[in-house]
């Protein structure tokens, strides 16, 4: 089971990051005929770390695409800092594949 966000500020910040990555994976999608969506974003209390749970469809390319996303972590962090206009702390990004435990 994943950790739950406790404060309202954390929820807003995680929703902002969720919105950004969902939009980025649609607009900046280099993977043709592949659906990538952000299921959940966890932010720790001091906003320095985020865990982003993603879902990839179809499953036969899941590991390959997930590895490409993890390798582009610094690129995504730079894009996120531009999106947030350096008004917030830019957290360390950690991508994880979603599983059934998230939906329970």
DRENRO-919137 format. One record per residue: residue number from 1; residue in one letter; z, x negated, y of N, C-alpha, C, CB in turn. Coordinates in pm, whole numbers, plus 50000, padded with zeros to 5 digits. Glycine has a CB too. Layout:
# DRENRO-919137
  nr rest   n.w   n.u   n.v  ca.w  ca.u  ca.v   c.w   c.u   c.v  cb.w  cb.u  cb.v
 NUM    A     Z     X     Y     Z     X     Y     Z     X     Y     Z     X     Y
...
***
This chain:
# DRENRO-919137
  nr rest   n.w   n.u   n.v  ca.w  ca.u  ca.v   c.w   c.u   c.v  cb.w  cb.u  cb.v
   1    X 50000 49916 49882 50000 50000 50000 50000 49912 50124 50121 50095 50000
   2    X 49927 49950 50225 49920 49871 50346 50035 49905 50439 49788 49893 50416
   3    X 50062 49815 50533 50168 49838 50630 50124 49943 50731 50207 49708 50701
   4    X 50218 50022 50775 50189 50125 50873 50221 50073 51014 50269 50253 50843
   5    X 50142 50115 51109 50163 50080 51248 50274 50168 51304 50032 50094 51331
   6    X 50366 50108 51382 50482 50183 51424 50478 50228 51569 50602 50101 51403
   7    X 50429 50146 51659 50434 50184 51800 50302 50247 51845 50466 50062 51885
   8    X 50311 50322 51952 50194 50388 52008 50093 50284 52061 50235 50484 52120
   9    X 50145 50178 52122 50057 50073 52175 49979 50005 52061 50140 49968 52253
  10    X 50045 49982 51949 49976 49924 51833 49867 50018 51782 50077 49893 51720
  11    X 49896 50146 51779 49796 50244 51733 49674 50246 51824 49858 50384 51727
  12    X 49699 50246 51954 49587 50245 52049 49504 50119 52036 49639 50259 52193
  13    X 49571 50006 52024 49502 49878 52011 49422 49872 51881 49602 49761 52017
  14    X 49479 49921 51773 49407 49921 51645 49289 50017 51649 49502 49959 51529
  15    X 49304 50131 51718 49191 50224 51732 49078 50163 51815 49238 50354 51797
  16    X 49114 50086 51915 49015 50018 51997 48937 49915 51914 49081 49950 52117
  17    X 49007 49839 51834 48942 49740 51747 48858 49810 51640 49047 49648 51680
  18    X 48910 49919 51587 48835 49997 51488 48704 50048 51549 48919 50115 51438
  19    X 48711 50103 51668 48592 50152 51737 48491 50039 51759 48631 50215 51872
  20    X 48540 49924 51804 48452 49811 51832 48377 49767 51707 48533 49695 51889
  21    X 48449 49749 51597 48383 49699 51475 48290 49802 51412 48487 49656 51374
  22    X 48327 49928 51417 48234 50029 51367 48105 50030 51447 48299 50168 51370
  23    X 48118 50020 51577 48000 50015 51664 47920 49886 51639 48041 50024 51812
  24    X 47988 49775 51627 47922 49646 51605 47845 49645 51473 48024 49533 51607
  25    X 47905 49699 51368 47838 49698 51238 47717 49791 51236 47936 49739 51128
  26    X 47712 49888 51324 47595 49975 51333 47486 49911 51420 47634 50113 51391
  27    X 47524 49865 51538 47427 49811 51634 47377 49673 51592 47487 49804 51773
  28    X 47468 49588 51554 47435 49449 51524 47418 49429 51373 47544 49355 51578
  29    X 47372 49530 51306 47363 49526 51160 47238 49450 51115 47362 49669 51102
  30    X 47262 49334 51058 47152 49253 51005 47123 49287 50858 47185 49103 51018
  31    X 47209 49369 50801 47194 49407 50661 47122 49540 50654 47333 49414 50589
  32    X 47004 49540 50603 46925 49663 50599 46967 49752 50482 46775 49630 50589
  33    X 46969 49881 50507 47002 49982 50406 47142 49964 50349 46901 49979 50294
  34    X 47233 49911 50429 47370 49890 50386 47462 49958 50488 47403 49738 50373
  35    X 47559 50030 50438 47656 50097 50523 47786 50018 50522 47680 50244 50477
  36    X 47829 49976 50641 47955 49903 50655 48040 49983 50753 47932 49754 50705
  37    X 48160 50017 50713 48248 50091 50803 48390 50037 50795 48246 50241 50770
  38    X 48459 50048 50905 48599 50005 50912 48685 50123 50874 48636 49950 51055
  39    X 48768 50103 50775 48854 50211 50725 48987 50213 50799 48877 50194 50573
  40    X 49045 50097 50821 49177 50090 50882 49195 49953 50946 49290 50117 50777
  41    X 49268 49948 51056 49301 49821 51122 49452 49814 51139 49228 49808 51260
  42    X 49511 49707 51088 49654 49684 51105 49674 49572 51206 49723 49649 50969
  43    X 49761 49594 51303 49796 49494 51404 49946 49467 51392 49758 49542 51550
  44    X 49985 49339 51392 50127 49311 51384 50193 49334 51520 50152 49166 51337
  45    X 50324 49319 51529 50399 49357 51648 50365 49276 51772 50544 49345 51621
  46    X 50334 49149 51756 50302 49068 51874 50152 49055 51899 50363 48929 51860
  47    X 50072 49134 51829 49927 49145 51849 49850 49016 51824 49900 49192 51988
  48    X 49906 48927 51748 49838 48800 51723 49761 48799 51591 49939 48686 51723
  49    X 49781 48901 51509 49719 48905 51378 49671 49047 51350 49818 48858 51268
  50    X 49549 49058 51298 49498 49189 51258 49436 49181 51120 49395 49241 51361
  51    X 49457 49284 51045 49396 49295 50913 49300 49414 50919 49505 49312 50799
  52    X 49172 49387 50898 49068 49489 50911 49016 49522 50773 48953 49440 51005
  53    X 49037 49647 50732 48992 49692 50600 48855 49756 50615 49095 49792 50536
  54    X 48757 49704 50542 48621 49755 50553 48572 49810 50420 48527 49645 50602
  55    X 48477 49898 50431 48414 49958 50315 48265 49929 50323 48441 50112 50309
  56    X 48207 49889 50210 48065 49853 50205 47998 49934 50095 48047 49700 50180
  57    X 47885 49993 50132 47808 50072 50036 47662 50031 50046 47826 50225 50062
  58    X 47589 50010 49943 47615 50026 49800 47698 49910 49744 47483 50038 49724
  59    X 47764 49937 49635 47857 49842 49576 47792 49717 49517 47935 49910 49469
  60    X 47665 49723 49485 47606 49606 49420 47592 49486 49513 47470 49642 49364
  61    X 47595 49508 49646 47588 49398 49743 47723 49370 49809 47485 49428 49849
  62    X 47825 49434 49764 47955 49432 49832 48009 49290 49851 48054 49513 49753
  63    X 48016 49211 49746 48075 49078 49756 47993 48983 49843 48092 49018 49619
  64    X 47863 48991 49829 47774 48906 49909 47789 48935 50059 47627 48927 49866
  65    X 47788 49060 50095 47799 49099 50236 47939 49071 50289 47764 49247 50253
  66    X 48038 49096 50207 48175 49070 50249 48195 48922 50280 48274 49116 50140
  67    X 48138 48835 50200 48148 48691 50225 48078 48652 50355 48090 48612 50108
  68    X 47964 48715 50383 47894 48687 50509 47977 48733 50629 47757 48758 50511
  69    X 48043 48845 50616 48128 48895 50725 48246 48801 50747 48179 49038 50693
  70    X 48308 48756 50640 48420 48664 50653 48378 48532 50715 48483 48639 50516
  71    X 48258 48486 50683 48209 48360 50739 48177 48371 50888 48085 48314 50664
  72    X 48150 48492 50935 48118 48512 51077 48241 48557 51158 48006 48615 51090
  73    X 48358 48528 51108 48482 48572 51170 48494 48524 51316 48601 48522 51089
  74    X 48457 48399 51342 48467 48345 51478 48368 48412 51573 48443 48194 51478
  75    X 48251 48443 51523 48152 48516 51602 48206 48653 51642 48019 48530 51524
  76    X 48266 48724 51546 48322 48857 51573 48440 48849 51670 48366 48923 51442
  77    X 48518 48743 51660 48631 48727 51751 48582 48705 51895 48720 48609 51706
  78    X 48476 48629 51910 48418 48607 52042 48363 48737 52100 48308 48500 52036
  79    X 48292 48814 52018 48239 48943 52061 48352 49038 52100 48153 49007 51950
  80    X 48459 49036 52024 48575 49121 52054 48638 49083 52188 48680 49111 51941
  81    X 48648 48955 52216 48706 48911 52343 48619 48955 52461 48722 48757 52345
  82    X 48487 48956 52443 48397 49005 52548 48416 49155 52567 48249 48972 52513
  83    X 48428 49227 52456 48447 49372 52461 48579 49409 52531 48445 49431 52319
  84    X 48684 49335 52501 48815 49363 52560 48830 49304 52700 48925 49309 52470
  85    X 48732 49226 52741 48727 49166 52875 48851 49082 52904 48713 49275 52981
  86    X 48902 49017 52801 49017 48927 52811 49140 48991 52874 48978 48805 52890
  87    X 49152 49123 52861 49269 49193 52913 49382 49198 52811 49232 49335 52955
  88    X 49349 49180 52686 49447 49188 52579 49450 49056 52502 49415 49306 52483
  89    X 49552 49039 52424 49558 48926 52332 49452 48949 52224 49701 48909 52268
  90    X 49374 48848 52196 49272 48859 52092 49336 48814 51961 49144 48774 52127
  91    X 49352 48905 51866 49422 48870 51743 49336 48786 51648 49468 48995 51672
  92    X 49403 48718 51560 49336 48649 51451 49282 48757 51357 49433 48550 51374
  93    X 49155 48747 51322 49091 48851 51241 49097 48813 51093 48945 48872 51285
  94    X 49138 48909 51014 49139 48891 50870 49073 49015 50809 49285 48871 50815
  95    X 48962 48994 50741 48889 49106 50680 48931 49122 50535 48736 49084 50691
  96    X 48944 49247 50493 48976 49279 50355 48889 49397 50312 49128 49311 50338
  97    X 48856 49398 50185 48784 49514 50131 48883 49627 50108 48710 49477 49999
  98    X 48842 49746 50142 48931 49860 50122 48937 49894 49974 48883 49982 50204
  99    X 49046 49957 49938 49062 50003 49800 49132 50138 49803 49142 49900 49713
 100    X 49157 50195 49688 49214 50330 49681 49355 50339 49737 49214 50379 49539
 101    X 49427 50229 49742 49565 50233 49791 49572 50271 49938 49631 50098 49769
 102    X 49469 50244 50012 49468 50276 50155 49469 50427 50175 49346 50214 50224
 103    X 49401 50500 50090 49388 50642 50110 49506 50723 50057 49263 50689 50045
 104    X 49601 50661 49991 49716 50733 49939 49817 50759 50047 49781 50657 49825
***
